[in-house]
């Protein structure tokens, strides 16, 4: 609903009503007021009233909602808070700036809840004990910068929002959301998911370039863009968000980019993913909880790792602010609401007189513990400087409140530099064209045939299923805990999928069931394709030894020989099947192995084929052609 402009935005604090201020473009600020309703589940978000009339709702979705997907978390009881909008107005940005308070809000007793050395130790532990044991490719572990605030909460929110409007740039949403007992003010650079007229968009952002003193330069940015860690970090989160896109979009999703996300003090690299979906936007939100850029991958295990290593609940950090807007043009059967949901990062929270700014670093196999410490300092300083709580040009390590300075002049966009644009574009030469180009129909070589994909807690299976459908197969995905013996014994093709963890773990129910899946299927002699974890389990059943890699292959692209055909494939493995160098057969199985190390990349035999890499990954340039070869062998080994 759009009504007349408020007489004064500043009056919102005095009126004592729930409100939200949203800056989603460069010209206006949207003002939303209404009633607050807390609900338990995403499905309970009240998009219609008792009479069925559609309503606009702004929802604050806490991290604890991952419980809806069966994932672990520290449950702090943070409410799924809904502002049911009764009035929605738009005001010119310059009018809002003129009306909002600007007197700085002093902070007291400021500092991180976890000191630098302790956080560095956590980084080391996660790299060694989680990534090193195959629990995942990357994980985001946060710590909080906290301080006391002796000011009215709504006034503080308006003050900080004004500072963000004036000094921050490049944000997807700049916002202040004030509800009873809770304030959230931020400038999120990242759209998590949107659904507009049936088109779903996700915006994975990763890699953080902290601008040096005096401002960012093309030379400094070039060094950042050439970093292996930063490049692989972005590729990994794109893979993870494509898993989500493949789950909610009939066409799986297509990627465009990479682009630069340039903000006042930080620059990030990003891709944009788009696909089409007819799902209810609340279901889209549920299936995409939450962004791998603020959790890790694979998502389910990332939540478990976060629970192990973060000492306190996340609250709303890494959740989303979700605006559901009724569609006037929705046809029967289409989505009734559009969805616009930024990730709740670069956000300051005020509750009970305490300011909290949560920040996290993405930990990968290349991470330097003190580099990740510095990244959290930079992100905290970015938020605090943007809201005027510290000087805007302060060094990241000097997080202490002083008077704000004058705004800096608008710098030239680094993305306009031809050398930077060329360097960014060159990244796509490494990626699979299947995900970069428009995808064709699903009338492939295996049309009329079917497959059951067994999911072992890595939603790479959604991407794999999408590719199998493009090869013509009718595909169902079944979780490892739900697949029946009858399905294993009778499916035309069983694809035993990837998953985190040590395949040798005898105490894991998931590993035990995946071993049963492979063994039962092999006993029937019917077609089997085994991927990554299941490839290792299959190798073990053939008497091939398993061993941890000296350095995990998480998000690593390798060019390997797959039965006489070179293939560029993406790997996400910590363990490997290994044969003596030069081995080409083990029993009745052919093996394709590294000629020097004996690491087994693929196997095939009567009625089965396997692959260690992820042919569905964006890193697998030769993924589709290799997948077709292996499926063909499993289904028709003589013809293959």
N, C-alpha and C positions, 0 to 999 in steps of 0.2 A: 504494500500500500504506500502510495506517495502522497504526502500532504503538504501544507504550507511550511515554509522554513521557520525554525524556532527564532524567537526574538533575540536570544543570546545563547550561544553554545555554552558559555561560561555558567549560565544559570543551571545547567545540568547538575553540577555539584551541589548547589543550594537546594534543588528540588528533592534530592534524596531518592531518586528513582533509578531502577536499573537502566543502563544505556550502553550503547556501543558506538564508537566512531570508527569508520572504515575509510581509508584512502586507497582506492583501487585503480585510480588513474591520476594523471598529473594536474587535473583541473578542479576536482571536487572532493568534498568529504561527505560521506553518507552518515546520517544520524539515525540510529535505530533505538526505539524505546518500546517497552512492552512489559509483560509479566514473565517471571522466572519460574520454570518447572524443572525439577530434577527427575530423571527417569533412570531405569536400571539398564535397559538394553537399547541398542541402536534401533531396533524395530519399534521401540516405544516412542521415538521422537515424534511429537504430535504434529504431523504435516496436514491434518484436517481436523476441524472441530466436530462436535457431536452431530451436526447436521450434514457433515460431509463436505463443507466448504473448505477449500484449500487455504493453508496458512503459510506465511513465511516464518522460518525459524533459523536462528543462529545458535548452533550447538558448540559448546566446549567439550571436546571428547578427550578424557584422560587416558594415559597409557594403560591403566588397569583394564580398559575394555578389551585388551588382547585375551582376557579370560573367555570372551565369547568365541574365540577360535580354539580354545583349549590350551592356550599357551601359558607359561608360568610368568609370575610377576610378584613383586612386593605389593600387596594390596593395601593401599592407604585409605580406601573408601572415598577417594575424590569423586564427586558427583559428575555424572553426565548431565551437564547443565544446559538447559535450553532457554533462550530468550525468545518467547513467542511474540513476534513483532506486531504491534498495534499501529505504530506510526513509523514511516520510513521516508526521510526527507534528504535532499541533496543541497549542499551549500557550497559556494565557490571557496576554493582553498584559501585565497587571500583574506576572505571575510573571517574564516575560522582562525587563521593565524593572528589576526588583529584582536580577536576576542579572548583568546586563551591566555592563561597566566604564564609568566616567563621567569618569575623569581626562582632561582635554583633551590632544589630540595636537598638540604644537607644530609649526609650519611654519617652514621656512627658505628663503631665496633665492626669495621669492614674487613673482610678477608675470605679466603677459601675454607670450606669445611674440611677439606683434605689437603694436607701440605704437599709441596712439590715432590719431595723425596718419596712420600708414601704413594702418591699417584704414579710416579715413575716405576716403583716396585710393582704396582698393579699392572702396568703396561707389560713389564717383563714377564709376569706370571701368566697373563692372558696369551702372550705370544708363545711361551713355552708349553703351557699346560692345556691350552684350548686349541689354538691354531696348530701347535705342534703335535697334538693328538688327533687331529682330523675332525675337530668339532665344528669347523667352519672356515670360511675364507677371510672374514673380517668381522670385527665387533666394535661397537661404539660404547665406550665407558665414560660416564659423565662425572663431574664434580660440580659443586655449587658455590658461587660467590654470594655471600650474604652480608647484610648490613642492617642496622636499625634505621627506621624512618620515623621522625617525630613530626608528622604532618597529617592532615586530613587525607584519607585514602583517595577520594574522588578528585581532590585538588591536585594531589601528586600525579594521578593518572592523566589529568588534563595538561599539566605542566610537561610531563615526559612526552606525551603525544605531540605537543607543540614542537618540542625540540626535535623529535623524529621527523616531523613534517619539514622543518627548516633545514636540518643538517644531513639527514640520511638520503641516499639515492639508490636506485636500482632494486628497491624492495618490491616483492610481489603484492603483499598487503602491508600497509602500516595501520596499526589499530590500537584502540583502547577499549577494553571490555570491562565494565564495572557492574558487578552484581553483589548481592548482600554478602559481606565478609570476604570478598575476593576481588582482586584487580589483576588484569593481565594487559600489559602494554608492550608492543613489539613492532619490529619491522622484519617480517619473515621474507627471506629471499626466495623461498621455494614453495611452489604449488605442489601439494602432494597429489591430489587428484581433482579433476573437474569433469562434469558431465553436462554438456551444452547441446540440446537438441539431439541427444543420442550419441554424440561424439565424446568419447572418454579421452582425457589427456592426463598424462603424468609427466613430471619434470624432474628426473634425477639430477641432482647437483652434487658434485664431490670435488675434493681437492681444494685446499684453502691457501691462497697466496696473500700473505700479510704485507700490506704496503709499507715499504721502508720509510724512514724519516725523510721528509721532503717530497713524498709522493711516489707513486708507482711509475716505473719506466718500462719501455719495451724490452730493454736489455735484461732487466731483472725478471720480468715476466717470462721471457724466453727460457731462462734457466729453469724456472718452475715448470713450464710446459714440457720441457724435455726430461723431467724427472720420471723414472720408471715407476716409482711408488705412486705418484699422483695420477699418472695415466692409467695404471692398472686398477687403482682405487675407483676411478670413474667407470671403467669397463665393468667392474664387478657389480656396482650398484645398478648399472643399466641392465645387466643380466637378471638381477634380482627383481627389478621392477617389471621386466618383460615377463617374468613368471606370473606376476599379478595380472598384467594386461592379458595374458593368454587365458587366465581363469575367468575374466569378466567380459572379454571382447570376442565376438565370433570370428573376427579376422586377425586375432592374435596381437595386433599392434605393429606399427612401423616406426622406426626411429629417424629423427632428423637432427642435425647438428654435426659436430659439437659447436657450442657457443660459449661466449664469456658472460658471466653474471658479474657486472662491475658495481661494487658498492663503495661507500665512502672510505672504508679502511681495509676492506678485504675484496678479493676477486676470486670467483669460483669458475670451474668449468661445468658445463651442463649439456644434456641432451633433452629432446622433447619426444615423447612417445604418444602416438594417437591410434585409436581403434574405435569400432562401433559396438554399442551394447544396448540391449533393451531392458536391462535389469533395473529394479528400483534403486535409486541413488543410495539409499541406506544399505542395500545389499552390496553395492559397489564399494562403499566405504568399509563395510565389514571385511570383504575379501581382500582389501588392500591395506588392512591395518598391520603394521605401520611402515613407514618408509625405511628401506635398508640403509639410507644415508644417516639415520639416527638410531639404528638398532644393530644391523649387521646381516650376514647371510651364512647359511640359510636361515630364514626368518624365525622358524619355530625354535631351533637350537640357539639362535642369538638371544631370544628371550630367556632361555635357561641360563646362558652364560652371564647375561646382565644380572639376573637374580643372584648368581653366585658371587659376583664381584662388586656390584654396587651395594652400598651399605644401607641405603635408605630408598623409599619409594620415589618414583619419578614425578608424581603429580601429573601435571599437564604437559610437561616436557616430552617432546617427540610425539605427542598426540596431535590433534588437528582442531582448528576452528572451522566449522562446516556451516556454510550458508546455503540453505535450501530455499529456492525461490520458485513460486508457482509458475508454470508455463501456460500462457494464454492460448498457445497454438497447438497444444498436445492433442494428437489424434488418439482414438481408442486403442488401448494396448501399448501406448508409448509412455515414457516416463512423465509423471505429472509435475515433477520439479526438476529444475536445473540445480547442479551442485557445484560449489566453489569452495575448495578446502585447502588452505595453506597449512604447512607443517608449523607446529608451535615450537620454533627455535628463534634465537635472537630476541628472546622475550624476557621481560622483567615481571615478576610476580610480587604482589604485596598482600600480605595476610597477617593479621595480628601485629601490625607495626614492624614487621620484618620484610625486607626486600630480599628476593632470591633470584639469582640469574644462573640457571643451569647451563653448562656448556660441556660438550663432549668432543673426543677425538676418535677418528676411525683408525683402529689398530689393524695392521696387516703384517705379513711376514717380514717386510722391509722396515717396519717402524723403528725409529730411534726413540727410546723412552723420553729423553729430554726434549727432543723435537716435538713430541706429543704434549708434553707439559707446556711448552711454548705456545702450541696451538690453542690450548685452553685459555692461556693468558690473553692471547690475541683476540679470541672470540669474546671473552668477558669484557675486555677493554673496548671492543667495538660497540657492545650494547651500552655500557656505562658512559662511554664518550658520546654516543648518539643521543642519549637521554639527558646529557648535560650533567651527569653525576660526577664525572671527572673531566679534566681538560681534554679537548678533542684530539690534540696532537701528542698526548702523553705516550711514553714508551709503554709497551704492553706489560712489562714487569712491574711498573710503578702504579699500582692500582690504589691511588689515594685521592680523595676528593679535593679539588681546588676550583677556583672560579672558572666559568666557561669563557672561551675566547670567541673572537669573531668568526663567522663562517668563512671557510676557505672558498676560493673561486672554483667554479665547475671545471674539472680537468678534461683534457681531450680523451675520448674513448680509446682505450688500448685496442679494442677490436677493429678499429679503423686502420690500424697499421698493417700494410700489405704483408709484411713478413710474418706477423702474428696470425693473420687470417690464413696464410698458406700453411703454417705450422699446425694450426688447428685442423684444417681440412685433411692434412696428410694422415691423421690418425685413422680415418675411415678406410684407408687402404688395407688395414689389418683385419677389417671386420667382414662378417658374412653378408653377402648381398641380399640374402633372403629377408633379413630384417631391415635393410635399408631401402629396398625397392618395393613397388606395389606387388602384392602377392597374387598369384593366379588362383584359379579354381581348385577344387579338390577332386579332380577326375584323373588322378595319377595312375601309375602302373599297377597298383594293388586294389583298384576299384572293385567293390563287391566282397572284399575280405575284411576281417575284423581282428581287433586286438584288445586285450586287457592289460593296462599298465598298472603295475603294483607300486604304489608310492611309499617310499621308505623315509618320509619326513624331509624331503627336499623337493620343493615345487618346481624344480627344473622339469618335473614330469608334465607340467601344464604346457611348457614350450615344446617338449618332446612329442606330446600328444598332438599339438597343433601341427607340427611338421609331418607326423604320421598321417594325419587327416589329409594333408596336401599331397601325400603319396597315394591317396585313395582309400585308406583304411577307415573303417568305422571303429572309433576308439572310445573306451570307457576307462576312467581312472578310479582305482579302488585303493584305499589306505591299507597298509600292511596288516593292521589290526582287524580289518573287516573282510579281507579277501577270504573266500571259502575254499576248502579243498576241492570242491566240485568245480569252481571257476578255474582253479589252477589246472585241473586234470582235463577240462573240456574246451577251454578257449582255443580258438584257431591259432592265435599267436599270443604268447605271454611275453610282455616286456617287463623284466624285473629291474626296478629302477635304482637310482642313486640315493645316497643319504649320508649323513654325517657319522663320525665315530670310527672306532677300531673294529674291523671285521673279525678280529680274533677274540673279541670280548665275549666270553662264554656266559657272562652274567646278564647280558642284555637281552630282554625279551624280543626286541626288534631284530637284533642280529639272528636270534634263534629262528624267528619266523621267516626271515629272508633266506636263511639256509634251507628251511623246509620248502619254501617256494621253488628254489632252484633244484633241490633234490627231487621233489615230486615231479616237476616238469621234465627233468632229465629222464626219470624213470618211465614216463609215458612215451618218450621218443618224439613228442610233438614239438612244434617250433618254439624256440626260446631265443630272445635277445636280452642279454644282460649288460647293464650300463654301470660303470664306475664302481660303486660299492658292490653291486651284484656281480660285476666282472671279477672282482677279487674273490668273492665267495665261490663263484664257479671255478676259478683257478684253484682254489684250495681243495675243492671237491675232486679235482683232477690230479691232486698230489703235487701241485706247484706251490712253492713256499711263498709266504707273505712277509713283508718287512716294511718298516717305516722308511721314508725317504730321508736322506740327509738334510734336505731343505724342502719344505712342503711346496707342492705345485698348486698354489691357490691363485687362480686367475692368470695362469701362465699359458702362453701360446707356444706350441711346439710344432715343427714340421717333421712328421714321422712317416715311415713306410707302412702301409696297411695292405699286406699281401700283394706287393708289387706296384702299388699305386701311392705316390707321395700325397700326403694330406696335411693341410694346416689346421690344427685342432686345438681347442681350448681345454685346459686341464684344471681340475679342482680336486686334487687328491693329496693326501698326506701319506698314504700307504700304497704299496705296489706289489703286484705279483712279479716274481723274479725267477728266471731260468738261467742256466749257465750260458755265457756269451756264445752266440753262434747256433743255439738250439732253434730248430724250425718245427719240430713236432714233439708232442708229449702224449704218448699213447695214441689214441685215435684223433687227437686234436692238432690242427695246425696252429702255430703261434707266430705272431708278428711282434718281434721284440727288438729293443735297442741293441745294435751290434756290439756296443762296448760294455754296457751295464747289464744287459739281459732283462731290463724292465719290460714287462709284457704290455704292449699297447692294444692288441686285439687277439682274439682266438676264434676259431670256427671248427665245426665238426658236423657230424650227421644230425641235422635238425636243430643246431644251435649256432649262435654267433655272439661275440661280445666285444665291447670297446671300453677302454679305460677312460678316455676323454669324454667331453660333453659335446656331442655333435649338434645339439640344439643351441649352444652358446653363441653369442655374437662373435666370439673369438674364433669360431670354427668356420673359416672361409670355405672349406671343402666339406662342411657338415652334411648338407643335403645329399650330395652325390655319394658320400661314404655311407650314410644311413640307408640309402636305397640299396647299395651293394650288400650290406649286412642283412637287411630284412629279406632281400631276395634269396640270399643263401639260407637263412633260417627257414623260410617257407618252402623253398624248392632247391635243396642243396645240389641235386644232380644237374638241373638246368643252370644254376649259378656257376 
